[in-house]
Amino acid sequence: MGRKAKLSDQMLDATEEQGKGIPLNMTPMIDIIFQLLLFFMCGTKMKTVESKIDAYLPTQHGKAVQQEKPPPPQPEINISLRKDRGSDTPLMYVDESKVKDIEQLRSVLTKLAKVSKDIPVVIDPSPEVAFKWVILTLDACAQAGFKDTSFAEPPAKVLEGIK
């Protein structure tokens, strides 16, 4: 028995020495805990608490409320840019009135801005117009001080080409 006792003591000493040097990696255990937490949070059905809204409604007939008239439609400034076959400069229209160049467009927009800068401006360029003219028109609207400038929806055939 003495020999067996010596062997078991040696084995215990060896395992104690090995156990001191082994680091315990906690990362997988933390990952599993978070996954379990997430699983139970997602799997739990929360019951919504239904509540009663206390409202005291009149029992007698009240006065009839007069319907307010809807506000009149707000005017907008429409700027159209169309391709001119003979030159690089597009044909420009402000509310169906032809404008000869960008300087005249700026002066017209400045005069309209003196009336109200809150009037929405809609720029409607045709697809053939060079992009620089669209930017120059947008700059003219900004220089005149208009706050609400947008672009018209392109024609359906242009949108089909994008798909």
C-alpha positions as CSV (number, residue, x, y, z in Angstrom):
1,M,0.0,0.0,0.0
2,G,2.8,2.3,0.5
3,R,3.6,2.3,-3.2
4,K,0.1,3.1,-4.2
5,A,0.0,6.0,-1.7
6,K,3.2,7.4,-3.2
7,L,1.8,7.2,-6.7
8,S,-1.5,8.9,-5.8
9,D,0.4,11.7,-3.9
10,Q,2.6,12.2,-7.0
11,M,-0.5,12.4,-9.2
12,L,-2.2,14.9,-6.9
13,D,1.0,17.1,-6.9
14,A,1.1,16.9,-10.7
15,T,-2.5,17.9,-11.2
16,E,-2.2,20.8,-8.7
17,E,0.8,22.2,-10.6
18,Q,-1.0,21.9,-13.9
19,G,-4.2,23.5,-12.6
20,K,-2.3,26.7,-11.5
21,G,-1.1,27.5,-15.0
22,I,-4.4,27.0,-16.9
23,P,-6.2,30.3,-17.6
24,L,-10.0,30.2,-17.6
25,N,-11.5,31.7,-20.8
26,M,-14.7,33.4,-19.8
27,T,-15.6,34.7,-23.3
28,P,-17.6,31.7,-24.5
29,M,-19.6,31.5,-21.3
30,I,-20.5,35.3,-21.5
31,D,-21.5,34.7,-25.2
32,I,-23.9,31.9,-24.2
33,I,-25.4,34.0,-21.3
34,F,-26.1,36.9,-23.7
35,Q,-27.6,34.5,-26.3
36,L,-29.9,33.0,-23.7
37,L,-30.9,36.4,-22.5
38,L,-31.6,37.5,-26.0
39,F,-33.6,34.3,-26.7
40,F,-35.8,34.7,-23.7
41,M,-36.3,38.4,-24.3
42,C,-37.4,37.8,-27.9
43,G,-39.5,34.7,-27.1
44,T,-41.5,36.3,-24.3
45,K,-44.8,37.7,-25.3
46,M,-45.5,40.9,-23.4
47,K,-49.1,41.5,-22.5
48,T,-50.3,45.0,-23.2
49,V,-52.3,46.5,-20.5
50,E,-55.6,47.6,-21.8
51,S,-56.9,50.6,-20.0
52,K,-60.1,52.5,-20.0
53,I,-60.1,56.2,-21.0
54,D,-62.4,58.1,-18.8
55,A,-64.4,60.5,-20.9
56,Y,-67.4,62.5,-20.0
57,L,-69.5,63.0,-23.1
58,P,-72.4,65.5,-23.1
59,T,-75.9,64.1,-22.9
60,Q,-77.6,67.1,-24.5
61,H,-77.3,68.4,-28.0
62,G,-74.6,71.0,-28.4
63,K,-74.2,73.8,-30.9
64,A,-73.4,72.9,-34.5
65,V,-69.8,73.6,-35.4
66,Q,-69.5,75.6,-38.6
67,Q,-67.1,74.1,-41.2
68,E,-64.2,76.3,-42.0
69,K,-63.6,76.9,-45.6
70,P,-60.4,75.3,-46.9
71,P,-57.7,77.9,-47.5
72,P,-57.4,78.9,-51.2
73,P,-54.7,77.1,-53.1
74,Q,-51.3,78.7,-52.6
75,P,-49.9,80.1,-55.9
76,E,-46.6,78.7,-57.1
77,I,-44.0,79.9,-59.5
78,N,-43.3,77.4,-62.3
79,I,-40.0,77.6,-64.2
80,S,-39.8,75.5,-67.3
81,L,-36.5,74.8,-69.1
82,R,-36.8,73.3,-72.6
83,K,-34.1,72.4,-75.1
84,D,-33.7,74.9,-77.9
85,R,-32.7,73.1,-81.1
86,G,-30.6,76.0,-82.4
87,S,-28.4,76.8,-79.3
88,D,-26.9,75.6,-76.1
89,T,-29.1,78.0,-74.1
90,P,-32.5,76.4,-73.2
91,L,-35.8,78.1,-73.7
92,M,-36.9,79.4,-70.2
93,Y,-40.4,80.1,-69.1
94,V,-41.6,81.6,-65.9
95,D,-45.4,80.8,-65.5
96,E,-45.8,80.6,-69.4
97,S,-43.9,83.9,-69.9
98,K,-40.7,83.4,-72.0
99,V,-37.4,84.6,-70.5
100,K,-34.5,85.3,-72.9
101,D,-31.5,84.5,-70.6
102,I,-30.5,83.7,-67.0
103,E,-30.0,87.4,-66.1
104,Q,-33.6,88.2,-67.1
105,L,-34.7,85.1,-65.1
106,R,-32.8,86.5,-62.0
107,S,-34.5,89.9,-62.4
108,V,-38.0,88.3,-62.7
109,L,-37.4,86.1,-59.7
110,T,-36.1,89.1,-57.7
111,K,-39.3,91.1,-58.5
112,L,-41.5,88.1,-57.5
113,A,-39.5,87.6,-54.3
114,K,-40.3,91.2,-53.3
115,V,-44.0,90.2,-53.2
116,S,-43.4,87.1,-51.0
117,K,-40.4,84.8,-50.5
118,D,-42.7,82.1,-49.2
119,I,-44.2,81.3,-52.6
120,P,-43.1,77.8,-53.6
121,V,-41.0,77.6,-56.8
122,V,-41.1,74.5,-59.0
123,I,-38.4,74.0,-61.5
124,D,-39.4,71.7,-64.5
125,P,-36.4,70.9,-66.7
126,S,-36.7,68.7,-69.7
127,P,-34.3,65.7,-69.8
128,E,-32.4,67.2,-72.8
129,V,-31.4,70.4,-70.9
130,A,-27.8,70.5,-69.8
131,F,-27.4,70.2,-66.0
132,K,-25.6,73.5,-65.7
133,W,-28.8,75.3,-66.6
134,V,-30.7,73.5,-63.9
135,I,-28.1,74.5,-61.4
136,L,-28.0,78.1,-62.6
137,T,-31.8,78.3,-62.3
138,L,-31.6,76.8,-58.8
139,D,-28.9,79.4,-57.9
140,A,-31.1,82.2,-59.2
141,C,-34.0,81.1,-57.0
142,A,-31.7,81.0,-54.0
143,Q,-30.2,84.4,-54.8
144,A,-33.7,85.9,-55.0
145,G,-34.4,84.5,-51.5
146,F,-37.1,81.9,-52.1
147,K,-37.3,79.4,-49.3
148,D,-39.3,76.6,-50.9
149,T,-37.7,75.4,-54.2
150,S,-38.5,72.0,-55.6
151,F,-38.3,70.0,-58.9
152,A,-41.3,68.8,-60.9
153,E,-41.8,65.1,-61.4
154,P,-40.1,63.8,-64.5
155,P,-42.3,62.4,-67.3
156,A,-43.2,58.7,-67.1
157,K,-41.0,57.8,-70.1
158,V,-37.9,59.2,-68.3
159,L,-38.7,57.2,-65.2
160,E,-39.1,54.0,-67.3
161,G,-35.6,54.4,-68.6
162,I,-34.2,54.5,-65.0
163,K,-35.6,51.1,-64.1
